């Protein structure tokens, strides 16, 4: 059960990072600027970051991803279909053959795996502890889009310059140590860190580079590193194609004979 729980966690993480790159011919690599003024107010950084809000109805992405943990290294391809604020479908393929499919909505996570003939249906509670932070649909979608997983307007932050970027450090949350890093030209997210030292859990998501396509900023690459006690997981994602506002379908049905998995919540 523990192994399969971690396997589902891996699939959801892969799902969460697969919507992050665009390689369309019209895309333009975005010039980035280092931070220069550590006196800039946090609210000003947040306001400029919010100017990059993504307006679209659907998003269709094809990607490749490399997954590594202490036991294995795997390469997969995936198709990500997103209807903004409503649902996300992830289709994972190996050598062109569908091996797993997930459907994520604001209330439910569904997933089936053809390798083990297993499926899962439930809420986010069991999966949240693996990510090291409270997980919900909006946070998953934000990771897809290269956005901060928190609503920054609701927090209070200290501003410093770190790793040549503007760093906003959460001053209010004592249970988690959260930091968000922004470059100084378009105030795009370069990195976000969430640490829970008392639970030996951490998550770091890094965005090395962005492209601008159809007046929309999306990361070219996402590097995710998660740790739970001594277990470490890393995911490196590269996208092959991104298309906005297509007519998309989201068919999902568990094949006959699959066994349902119940994940422990505590």
C-alpha positions as CSV (number, residue, x, y, z in Angstrom):
1,X,0.0,0.0,0.0
2,X,2.8,2.4,0.9
3,X,4.5,1.8,-2.5
4,X,1.3,2.3,-4.4
5,X,0.5,5.4,-2.5
6,X,3.9,6.8,-3.5
7,X,3.3,5.7,-7.1
8,X,0.0,7.7,-7.2
9,X,1.8,10.6,-5.7
10,X,4.4,10.5,-8.4
11,X,1.7,10.4,-11.1
12,X,-0.1,13.4,-9.6
13,X,3.2,15.3,-9.4
14,X,4.0,14.5,-13.0
15,X,0.5,15.7,-13.8
16,X,1.0,18.9,-11.9
17,X,4.2,19.8,-13.7
18,X,3.4,18.7,-17.2
19,X,1.6,21.9,-18.3
20,X,4.5,24.1,-18.1
21,X,6.3,24.5,-21.5
22,X,5.7,25.8,-24.9
23,X,7.7,25.2,-28.1
24,X,5.5,26.6,-30.7
25,X,7.2,28.3,-33.7
26,X,5.8,31.8,-32.8
27,X,7.0,31.6,-29.2
28,X,9.6,34.2,-28.1
29,X,12.1,33.5,-25.4
30,X,11.5,36.0,-22.6
31,X,14.4,38.2,-21.6
32,X,14.8,38.3,-17.8
33,X,16.3,40.8,-15.5
34,X,17.9,40.3,-12.1
35,X,16.5,42.1,-9.1
36,X,18.3,45.4,-8.3
37,X,16.3,47.1,-5.5
38,X,15.6,45.4,-2.3
39,X,13.6,48.4,-1.1
40,X,10.7,47.7,-3.5
41,X,7.5,46.9,-1.5
42,X,6.1,43.4,-1.6
43,X,2.7,44.8,-2.8
44,X,4.4,46.3,-5.8
45,X,6.0,43.0,-6.8
46,X,2.7,41.2,-6.3
47,X,0.8,43.8,-8.4
48,X,3.3,43.4,-11.3
49,X,3.2,39.7,-11.0
50,X,-0.6,39.8,-11.3
51,X,-0.3,41.6,-14.6
52,X,0.7,38.2,-16.1
53,X,-2.6,36.6,-15.4
54,X,-3.4,34.0,-18.1
55,X,-6.8,34.3,-19.8
56,X,-7.8,31.2,-21.8
57,X,-10.6,28.7,-21.9
58,X,-8.7,25.5,-22.6
59,X,-5.1,24.5,-22.8
60,X,-3.7,21.4,-24.6
61,X,-0.1,20.4,-24.0
62,X,2.2,17.6,-25.2
63,X,5.3,17.0,-23.1
64,X,8.1,14.8,-22.1
65,X,9.2,14.3,-18.5
66,X,11.9,12.5,-16.6
67,X,11.2,11.1,-13.1
68,X,13.8,10.0,-10.6
69,X,13.7,8.7,-7.0
70,X,16.0,6.5,-5.0
71,X,14.8,3.4,-6.7
72,X,14.2,4.3,-10.4
73,X,14.5,6.7,-13.3
74,X,11.7,6.8,-15.9
75,X,11.0,8.8,-19.1
76,X,7.3,9.3,-20.2
77,X,5.3,11.3,-22.6
78,X,2.1,12.9,-21.7
79,X,-0.9,14.9,-23.0
80,X,-2.4,17.4,-20.7
81,X,-5.9,18.8,-21.3
82,X,-7.1,21.6,-19.1
83,X,-10.4,23.5,-19.0
84,X,-9.5,26.4,-16.8
85,X,-10.8,26.3,-13.2
86,X,-12.8,23.2,-14.0
87,X,-10.8,20.1,-14.9
88,X,-7.5,18.7,-15.9
89,X,-6.9,15.4,-17.7
90,X,-3.5,13.8,-17.8
91,X,-2.8,10.9,-20.2
92,X,0.6,9.2,-19.7
93,X,2.0,7.2,-22.5
94,X,5.0,4.9,-23.0
95,X,6.1,4.2,-26.6
96,X,2.8,5.7,-27.7
97,X,0.6,3.4,-25.5
98,X,-1.6,4.8,-22.8
99,X,-0.4,3.4,-19.5
100,X,-2.3,5.8,-17.1
101,X,-4.9,8.4,-17.0
102,X,-5.9,11.0,-14.4
103,X,-8.9,13.3,-14.1
104,X,-8.5,16.2,-11.6
105,X,-11.4,18.5,-10.7
106,X,-11.9,20.9,-7.8
107,X,-13.6,18.2,-5.7
108,X,-12.0,14.9,-6.8
109,X,-8.9,13.1,-8.1
110,X,-9.4,10.1,-10.3
111,X,-6.7,7.9,-11.6
112,X,-6.1,4.5,-13.1
113,X,-2.9,2.6,-13.9
114,X,-2.8,-0.2,-16.5
115,X,0.5,-1.6,-15.1
116,X,-1.0,-2.6,-11.8
117,X,-4.6,-2.7,-12.9
118,X,-5.5,-0.4,-10.1
119,X,-7.6,2.8,-9.8
120,X,-8.1,5.5,-7.2
121,X,-11.0,7.9,-6.6
122,X,-11.0,10.4,-3.8
123,X,-10.3,13.9,-2.5
124,X,-6.9,15.7,-2.1
125,X,-6.4,15.0,1.6
126,X,-4.3,11.8,1.3
127,X,-2.2,13.3,-1.5
128,X,-1.6,16.6,0.2
129,X,0.8,15.2,2.8
130,X,3.0,13.8,0.1
131,X,3.4,17.2,-1.5
132,X,4.2,18.9,1.8
133,X,1.5,21.5,1.6
134,X,-2.3,21.7,1.5
135,X,-3.2,20.6,-2.0
136,X,-6.3,21.7,-4.0
137,X,-7.3,22.2,-7.6
138,X,-6.2,25.8,-7.8
139,X,-2.7,25.0,-6.5
140,X,-2.3,22.2,-8.9
141,X,-3.4,24.4,-11.8
142,X,-1.1,27.2,-10.6
143,X,1.9,24.8,-10.8
144,X,0.8,23.9,-14.3
145,X,0.9,27.5,-15.4
146,X,4.1,28.6,-13.6
147,X,2.1,30.6,-11.0
148,X,2.5,30.9,-7.3
149,X,0.6,28.2,-5.5
150,X,-0.7,30.8,-2.9
151,X,-2.9,33.8,-3.4
152,X,-0.1,36.3,-2.7
153,X,-2.6,39.2,-2.1
154,X,-3.8,37.4,1.1
155,X,-0.4,37.1,2.7
156,X,2.3,39.4,4.3
157,X,5.8,39.1,3.0
158,X,9.3,40.3,3.7
159,X,11.3,41.3,0.5
160,X,15.0,40.5,0.0
161,X,17.2,39.8,-3.0
162,X,18.4,36.1,-3.1
163,X,19.9,34.1,-6.0
164,X,19.6,37.4,-7.9
165,X,15.8,37.4,-7.7
166,X,13.3,39.2,-5.6
167,X,12.4,36.8,-2.7
168,X,9.1,37.1,-0.9
169,X,9.1,35.3,2.3
170,X,5.9,34.5,4.2
171,X,6.0,36.3,7.5
172,X,2.7,34.8,8.9
173,X,2.7,31.1,8.4
174,X,4.6,29.5,11.3
175,X,3.8,25.9,10.3
176,X,5.4,26.2,6.9
177,X,8.4,28.1,5.6
178,X,7.3,29.6,2.2
179,X,9.3,31.7,-0.2
180,X,8.5,32.9,-3.8
181,X,11.2,34.2,-6.2
182,X,10.6,36.6,-9.1
183,X,12.8,38.0,-11.9
184,X,12.9,41.8,-12.3
185,X,11.6,42.4,-15.9
186,X,8.1,40.8,-16.0
187,X,8.0,39.5,-12.4
188,X,7.7,35.9,-13.5
189,X,8.0,33.2,-10.9
190,X,11.5,31.7,-10.9
191,X,11.2,29.5,-7.9
192,X,8.9,28.6,-5.1
193,X,9.9,26.8,-1.9
194,X,7.7,25.2,0.8
195,X,9.4,23.6,3.8
196,X,8.0,21.8,6.9
197,X,11.0,21.0,9.0
198,X,9.0,19.5,11.8
199,X,7.5,16.9,9.4
200,X,10.7,16.6,7.3
201,X,8.9,17.6,4.2
202,X,9.9,20.0,1.5
203,X,9.0,21.0,-2.1
204,X,10.9,23.2,-4.5
205,X,9.7,24.1,-8.0
206,X,12.1,26.0,-10.3
207,X,11.4,27.6,-13.7
208,X,14.7,28.2,-15.5
209,X,13.2,30.0,-18.5
210,X,10.0,31.3,-20.0
211,X,8.6,31.8,-23.5
212,X,5.8,34.2,-24.6
213,X,3.2,32.7,-26.9
214,X,0.1,34.5,-28.0
215,X,0.8,37.2,-25.4
216,X,0.9,34.5,-22.7
217,X,3.9,33.6,-20.5
218,X,4.5,29.9,-19.9
219,X,7.7,28.2,-18.6
220,X,9.9,26.3,-21.0
221,X,11.0,23.9,-18.3
222,X,10.1,23.0,-14.8
223,X,12.3,21.3,-12.2
224,X,10.5,19.9,-9.2
225,X,12.3,18.4,-6.1
226,X,10.2,17.0,-3.3
227,X,11.4,15.3,-0.1
228,X,9.5,13.3,2.5
229,X,11.9,12.3,5.4
230,X,14.8,10.6,3.6
231,X,12.9,9.9,0.3
232,X,13.7,12.3,-2.5
233,X,11.8,12.8,-5.8
234,X,12.8,14.9,-8.8
235,X,10.9,15.6,-12.0
236,X,12.3,17.5,-15.0
237,X,9.7,18.5,-17.6
238,X,10.1,19.7,-21.2
239,X,7.1,20.6,-23.3
240,X,6.9,19.8,-27.0
241,X,3.7,21.7,-28.0
242,X,1.1,24.0,-26.4
243,X,-2.2,25.1,-27.9
244,X,-4.8,27.4,-26.4
245,X,-8.6,27.5,-26.8
246,X,-9.2,24.4,-28.7
247,X,-12.3,22.2,-28.5
248,X,-11.2,19.5,-26.0
249,X,-12.9,16.3,-24.7
250,X,-12.2,14.7,-21.4
251,X,-13.3,11.1,-21.6
252,X,-12.6,9.0,-18.5
253,X,-13.7,5.5,-17.5
254,X,-12.0,2.8,-15.5
255,X,-11.4,-0.4,-17.4
256,X,-13.3,-3.4,-16.2
257,X,-11.6,-5.7,-13.7
258,X,-9.4,-3.0,-12.1
259,X,-9.0,-2.9,-8.3
260,X,-9.9,0.2,-6.3
261,X,-7.2,1.5,-4.0
262,X,-8.0,3.3,-0.7
263,X,-5.4,5.7,0.5
264,X,-4.9,6.2,4.2
265,X,-5.4,9.9,5.2
266,X,-3.4,9.8,8.4
